[in-house]
C-alpha cells in the first residue's frame, strides 16, 4: 500500500515579553496541556508537536524556517494565547511555504465571572490577539485555514483532523509523479491539459512512456509469479465464469496478474504514484489493464483512463488524504455513463469499461471475464461489484486554457436494489445534490468532465481548502446551490482567477 510518511504538525503559540516571566510560564503550561490533551484524544491522524512560545521576530522566523526545512513537518497550527504584535510575524511568513492552520481558541472555556481580574485578562487575550495575527496574514495574502472554537469541542477537533488530511494532500502533491502510458485518447478535449502549469501549481511531474516500455516489464514476469498472484485472486474474490471453460477463464485472469506485476514493478522502480492508460495504445499487451489497475488503485495508486492524468493525480491525493481514516468507505476513479430519468427518482449510473477501485465496493467483489469491443484485444478480466450507499463528492479538474478549475459535486450514492446481471463492470448509482436537474445543469455550465475523482471520505470543504492552497478556482455544487448562484460564482471566479 502506498502511504504517506509519518508526518507531524507543529503547534506554535504566540505571545510577547511585556507581561513578565510568570505570565509566559502560564502561557507555555497552557499550550503544552492543549497539545497533550489533543494528542490523547486519538482523533488526529498525525501527532501534534508543541514548540516553545514565540515572543519575538527572531524566534518566529527561526521556527517557521525550521518547519519549512524539516521534511517530517506537514504544517503548523498557530494560536495567539495573548497579544502578539503582528509585525513580528512578517519576516517568518514571507518565507513560510507549508500549510497553515490558524486555531482561534482560548485555554479556558468559560469566563470566570466571580473571579476575573486584570491578571486573568492579560493572560487570556486570544479574542484580540488572534485578530491582530489574522490581520497581518490577510494583509500579506497568506493562505491559511481558520478554525474557531474551544479546543475541547469535538466539532473543532474533527475540523482540525480534517484540515490535517488536506494539508497532507497539499504537501504530498509536491512530490507526485504520474506515469502516462501512451498519450491522451485521440480527439478528446477534457482529458487534455497543461502539464507544465500542473507542475507549477501542484508539483506534479507528468511523464509519458511508450506502451512498449512498460509491456517489456509485463512480458518479463515469470510463470511462477503469475500463478502465485492468480491463486491469490481466486482466494480473495468470488469467481463468476458465466459458463466459460474454467481453464480458459483462468488464463484470462492470469493475464491480468501478469499485467499487475509488470506495471507494479515499473511504477516502483521508476518512482511513480499514479498511472494513466488508454485503450487506443495497447501494443505488447494482450488485454486492456482492468483487474490489474483496480488492484493498484486499491493499494493507493492514482488512476485515470484515456490519458486523463489530471484525474489520476487527484485520485492519488484523495487516497493519501484518507489513508487510515477510521470508517473510510473508499476512493476511486469514476465516469458518468447513463441516466435513470424516472420522475422523482432521477440518478446517474457511474461506471467505466473496467477500472473502478474495489475500495468502494458494497460487498465482496467478483472476477468476471467478458468481451470489450474497444482496444481490439482479448477479453479482459475485471472486478465487478456495486458501490456502497452514502454521501460522497465527485471532483473534476479541468484546464480552461488560461487556468485550472476544480468542480466538486456533492452526491448521494444510492442502494442498487435492481440487479444488472448483464452489466459486466463495477458501478455506482448516485443522485447529485441539490437535485438531479440543478446538479447536472450546474456541472455542464461549469465545464466539468465525464471523469471524476470520487470519494466518500472527504468533503467539499476539504477540496476548497486544498484548491485555496494551490491557488486555483474551486466551484462547489451542493445542497444550497442554485443555477443563478452558481453562475454568479463562475463570473466572480473568471474575474478573480482569469
N, C-alpha and C positions, 0 to 999 in steps of 0.2 A: 504493500500500500504506500503510495506517495504521500508523505506527511510533511507538515511544517516543522521547523526547528522548535526547540524548547524555548520559545521566546519569553521575555519578561517585560513588564511595564513599570516605569519609574514613577513614583509618587513624589511630586515636588510641592513644598509648602512655602508660600511667600509671606514675608513679614518685613520688619526693619529694626534698627537698633535703638530707636528713641524710647522704647518702653522699658528698657533695662533687662538685666540678665534673668531675673526671676520670671518675667513675662515670657522671654524666649524659651526658658526651660519648660514652662507650661505649654507653649506652642508645640515644642518638639514632643512632649509627652502625649499631647492630644493627637498629633498626626501619626505618631507611632501606634497608638491604640486603634485609630481608624484603620490603618493598613493591616494590623494584626487581626482585627475582627473581620475585616472584609475577606482576607485570605481564609479565615477559619470557616466562613460560610460554605465553602466548596462550590459556590455558584460561578466562579470565574474560570474561564478556560486556560488562563495563564496567570502566573504569580505576579503579585504587585510588590515592588521593592521600594522600601522607604529610603528617602535621601535626606540629609541634613537640611535644616531650614535655610532658605535663601534670603539674605538681607542686604545684598549689595550687587552692583553690576558685575563685579569680577567673579563672584561665586556663581551668579546666574549664567554668565557666558561659559564658564568652565564646565558647569554641569550639563548645559544643553549641548555643548560641543562634545562632551564625553558620551552623551546619549546618541548623538549623530554617529560617532565613530565606533560605538560598540555594536557589533553585528547581532548580538542577542537581544538588544533593546528594540521593541517593536513600536514604542510610542511613549508619551509622557502624559500623566494625569496631573493637572496643576490646580492648586486651591490656595486662595489667599485667606489665611486664618485671621490676620489683622490687616491693617492698611499697609500696602507695599507700593511706594511711589513708582509709577509705571515706567518712567523714563529709564529706570534701572534695567528694564527688560528688553529695551530696544536692541542693543547690540547682540544679545543672545538670540533673539528671534529673527534678526537679519540673517543668521547663519543656520538656524534650526530647519531641518528638512523632513522630519518624520511626522506621523500622525500625532495630533494633539487633542486632548480632551480637557476642557475647562469644566471642572466639577464645582458647581455653585452650591455649596453646602455650609454648614457650621457644625462645630463639635457638639454643642448642646442642642437638644431637640426643642426644648421649651424655654421661654423666658422665665427666670426665677423671680416672679413678681414681688415676693415678700422680701427678698434679699438683694436685689440688683442694685449695684452701685457703679461708680465710675471705673473702679478697677476691673469689674466684670466687663463693662462696656469697652475698655481699652483692649482687653484680651480677646474679645469676641466680636470682631468687626467685619465679618465676611460680607455682610449686606452692603457695605460701601467699599470694602477692599476689593471685592470681585468686580465691582463696577469700574473702579479705576483701572484694574487689569484688563477687563474686556474692552475698555475704550481704546487702549493702545493697540490691542490686537486688531480691532476694527479699523483704526486709522492706518495701521501697517498693512492691512489686507491679509492677515494671517488666517489661513483656513483652519478651522477647528470645529469640534463638536462641543456643544454646550448642554450640560445636563444639570437640572435644578431639582433639589430635593434633599431631605436628610439622608445621610449616608447609611442609616439603618433601614431605610424604606425599601421594601422588596422590589417595588417598581423601579426605583432609581438603580438598585443593584442589577436588575435584569437589563436595564438600558446600558449600564456600563459594560456588562458582559457582551451585549450585542455590539457595542462600539469596538470592543477588543477584536471581535471577529472581523469587523470591517477593516480595522487597522491592519490586521494580518493580510487581508486581501490587497490592500494598498501597498504594503511593503513587499510582499512576495511577488507582486506584479512586476517589480523592477528586475526580477531575475528570471522571468518567464522566457522559455524558448519553445517555439511552436514549429513542428515539422510539417511541411506541406509536401505530401506525396503526389507529385504531378502538379496540376495547376487548377485554376478555377474552372467550373463547368462552363463550357463554351456558350457565349451569348447571354449569360445570366448577369444581371446588373447588381442585385442586392448583396451578393456574396463578395463582390469586389471591394477594394479599399486601399487606402494609402498606408503602406507598411512602414514607410519612413516616419510618417506622422504618428503612427501607433507606437513606434519605438520611442519617440519623444514624449508622448502623452502617458503611455502605460508602462514603458520599459521593455516591451516585448521584442524579442528577436524572432522574426518570421522568415524561415529559410526553406527554399524549395529544393527537392531532390527528384531525380527521375525515379519512376516506379521500379525500374530495373535495379536501382541501387539497393532498395530495401528487399526486393524479390530475391536477390542473391542470399540474403540472410535467411529468408524462408526456405529456400532450396537447400541450404546447408544444414538444416535441422535433422538430427538423427531419427531413425525409426523408433529407437528405444524411448527417446524423449517424447515423441508424438504419441506413442502407445500409452505412456505413463499419464500424460495430460488427458488423453481421451478417456482413460479409465476414471480419472478424477471427474470429468464431465458427467459420466454415467452415474457416478456415486452422488453427485451434488444436485442433479436436476432430474425431473421427470423426462421420460423419453416417449415421444409420440411419433410413431413411424408412419402413420397414415397408410398402412398396408404395404409399404415399400419392403423390399427384401432387406433383412436385418443386416447382412454383411455389406450390402451396397449402401445402406443408410449410415452405417458406422464409418465407411470410407469417406463419406461427405463430411461427417463430423470431425474425423481425423484431419481432414484438410484444414479446417478452421483451427485446430490445435497447432498445426504446423505454422499457420499464419500468425497466431498469437505469440508463439515462442520466438519466431523470427522478428516480428515487429517489436516485441518487448526488448529483445537483445539490442536491436538497432537504437531504440529510444534510450536505453540505459547507457550504452557505450558512447552515444553522442550527446547525452545530457539534454534530452527534450522532455517536456512535461505535458505537451498537448500534440495532437496529430490530426491532420485532415486528409481525406481521401476523395476520390471521385470515380464513379463507375465508368467514366469515359477513358480512364487511364489505368489499365489492369495488366499491362504486359508482364509476363513472368508469373502471374498468379492464376490459379485455376478457378478461384471464386472471388467474388466481392467480399472483402472482410466484413463479417457480420457478428457472429458469436465472439470472435476474437476481439473486435472493437468493444462490444458490450462488456466483456470482462476487463479490458483495460480501463474503461470508464469506471467500473465498479471499484477498481484499485486506485482511483484518484486522478487518472489522466483526463485531460480535456479532449473533446472531440467535436468536429464539425464536418458535415457531409458536403460533397460537391465543392471542395476547396474553401469552405467557409471558416477561415482562420479566426475571424472576429468572435464567432460563437464559441469556437473551441477554447479561445482564451478565457472567456468568462465562465464556461463550464468548469475549467480548471480552477479558477479563482473561487468559484462557489464551493467546489469540493474542499478547498483549503479552508475557507471561512467556516464551514460547517463540520470539519473533521472533529470527531469526539464529542459533538454536541449531544447531550442527553435527549433521548427520544427522537433523534433525527429520522426523517422519513425518506430522504433521498434527493438527489440532484441528477439531471440528465439533459442531454441534447434532445430537442423536440422539434416537431414540424406540424404546422396546421395542414390538415388534409381535406376534410369534408365536413359539411354541416348537417345537423339534425334541426329541422325548422318546424317541428310540431308546435303550434301556438302554446305559449306558456312553458314549454319545456325545451326551448332552443339550447343547443350546445354545439361545441366544436370537437370533432374527433381528431385527436393528436396521434401521430404515429411516424414511422419512417420506413424505408424499404427494409431495414434490418436493425439499425443501430440505436436502440433505446436502452438506457442503463438499467440493469436489474435492481439497483438500489431503490427504485420507486415501486417495485412490484408489490401487489397486494397479497400475493401468496407465493408458493414455490414455482419458479419459472420452469418451463418445459422446453426441450430442444425439438425443433421440427426442421425438416429439410423440404423445401418447396422451390419450384422454379422462380426465376427472376428474369423478367423479359429484358431488363436493361443490363448492359455490361457484356453480354454475349459470352458468358462463362457458364460453368456447370452450376447445378442447383446448390445454393449456399445453405449451410446450417445457421440457425439463429435461435435465440431465446424468445419465447412467446409468453406473454402474461398481460394482465390488466393492472392499471396503476391504482395505488391507494386512494381512497377518498380523502378530502381535506383541502384546506386553503393553501395556496401557493402563489408564486409570482413567475411570470414568463417575461424574459428580458431579451431585447433585441438591440444590438449595437449596429447603427447604420452610419455610413460615410456619406455626408451630404455634399461632398466636393470640396468645400472650404473648411469643414469641421466634422466632428463626430457628434452623434446624438444617441443617447440611450433611451429606449422606450420600455416602460415597465407596465405590465397589465396584471393587476391582482385578479386571481381566478379561483374558482371553486371546483375542485375535481370531484366528479360525481361517481357514486357507485355504478358499476357497469352491470346492471341486472339482466340485460338481454344478451345472451351469448352470441358470439360472431364466429361460428365454427369454421367458416371458410376464409377468415382473415388470418393469414399465417405470419403476423408480425405483432410485436408488443404495441399496446395502445393505451391512451388515456382519454377520458371524456370530460371536458370541462366547460363551465359557463363563465365567460368573462364578466367582471364587475365593471360598472354597477348593474348592467343588464346586457343582453346579447347585442341589441342594436347599438347602444352607446359604446360598448366595448369594441365591437368590430369596426364601426364607423370611425371611432377615435384612433384606432390602430392604423387604419388606412390613411387618415388625414395626416397623421404624424410620420408616415412613411415607414412603418415597421415592416420587418422582413417576415418570411414564412418560416424561417428557422429561429429558434429561441434557445436560450439557456434557462431551464426551468428548475425551480427548487421549491420544496415545501418549507425549508428551514431558515430562510431569510425573509425579511420584509422589504417593502418599498423604501422604508426609512434607511435600511442598510445600504441599499443601492444608491439612494440620493446622496448619502454621506460619502460613499465611495466615489461617485461621479464628481462631487464637490472637490475632493482631494485631487482628482485627476484634472480638474478644470474643464469638464465637458458638460454639456446640457443633459439634464435628466427630465424626461416627461413621464408623469405618472398618471395612469388611467385606473381609477379605483372607485370605492364606494360613493364618494361625493362628486364624481366627475360629471360634468355636462359638456355637450359639444361646444357651447359658447365659451365656457370657462377654459376648455382645452385650446380652442382657437386663440383665445387671449394669451394663454401661456406660451403658445408657439410663436405668436407675434413678439412677445416680450423676449423670448429666447433668441429670436432672429436678430433683434436689436442688440442684446447683450453679448451674445456669442458670435454673431455674424460679422 
